[in-house]
Amino acid sequence: MSTATPSRATRIVLAAAALLLATVAGVVSAPPASAAIADGPWSGTGAQGTFTVSDPQGTWAQPQLSYAINPAGQQRSWTLESVATDSGTLTVDYAWAGFHSWYAVTARLTAFVYPADGGPTETALVDVGPTNCCSAPSGGFTYTGSTTFELAAGDTFGLRMSGSNGDSDNRLQGTLTLQVPVAPQSISIADIEDTRIDADPVAVDASATSGLPVALATLTPETCTVEGGTVGLLEIGTCTIEGTQAGDTTWLPAQPVTTSFEVLPIPLEQSLALTPLPDTQLDAGPLTVEATSTSELPITLTTLTPETCTLDGDQATLLTTGTCTIEATQDGDRFWAPAEPVTTSFEVLALAQTLTLTPLPDTQLDAGPVTIEATSTSELPVTLTTLTPETCTLDGDQATLLTTGTCTIEATQDGSATYLPAEPVSIGFEVLPVPTEEPTAPEPATEPATDPAPEATPAGPPPTLEEEALAQTGPATGALTASAAALALVGLAVLALRRRALLS
């Protein structure tokens, strides 16, 4: 607790004016109170009808008690008090202005704590008199100061005013105004990124919920310094900054807050290398991309041609033909600077394909359309073309025969984004003439045989014309009838024509 020194009033008129000014002095704006050691309400005690308690700010941050009594008698007292809502230390500013008249005047102001458990404690803040006109407090007075309470939740605490006089005009009047810091506050400091030692001073973003300025200080003076709101870097290591806010008549002191960051050395240079990849066919499995850094830090691989190839980690999957380009990057860390990106490219090649045409047998001219069977290992559609349009034509895979001769069919496949053009293949077959029908001679009439049929003889060489002629004769007599002779001649002529056809 602290004790204030009273001011002097030399004239009664000035004393009365001082009372009025002191009553309105101390009225300052204060934000709404939050839960704190004491956030009101405040109450008063004293002779009934002699005092009033007011809360000008509506927050109990500035409670007032005004008293007035005439005649007062020998001794009167009033208290302005509250109950602690939490445990801790609470410092309260006070201003007591009054007018006690005139003879043997006293003025006493006492701070007190009545614990919920234990005995009371009292501290005298003002103890003046008795005095006569016109030395304070006789006539008029103003006393200001502050007092500190050590409180536990539930304690009753406050200030007691008392006065007396021995004059026939023994009035006592005055006003006690308190300034109670009822609102807690907190500090926040934005995180500071790790910073190279050769960087410019680092700005610190610190604020308090009270809006009061935050005081910054370094807790690592060998590593960094603080000047105003910026941090200067001295050595490599950890820099720790503390923010504090002592509070004021409205706001409680804030809990200190610290933040730390690393002061980094000047980073080393690093370089990347990508192992070149050969041109690769599209059907190859995923390719492994090999990348290294002189820093040995992990490398990030990215495809710059996602329509041609994709990446999963270090595995490149080929999607279509074209150029596949891979980029390697490394962003650095506390000790290494970011690397210059590097790229590598290779060609994704189309696949080869092979055509097959099913051979066709030689076919008579009067055969219906012939089906041409063609396939490709790519399973892409095959184009068929006749190379002998005078002999045969094509409609899709159907060949129509026009005349005798050789029909030649060619198969082609022009390729795609995936496959190269195929090597053309062709087949040929003969279109044969349609055989002509030869006339057939009527069978000769023969006499019914009377003799038994001759025994079968072993087959021998084909009969000669003469033997065949003799076969047309009658019985063993060898004599020919006129009709039989005519038939024999016709038969010989037919046999001659057949043999000539066979020999040709």
Salt bridges, closest charged atoms under 4 A:
GLU122 OE2 - ARG160 NH2 3.00
ASP127 OD1 - ARG108 NE 2.85
ASP169 OD2 - ARG171 NH2 3.09
ASP198 OD2 - ARG196 NH2 2.66
GLU262 OE1 - ARG334 NH2 3.59
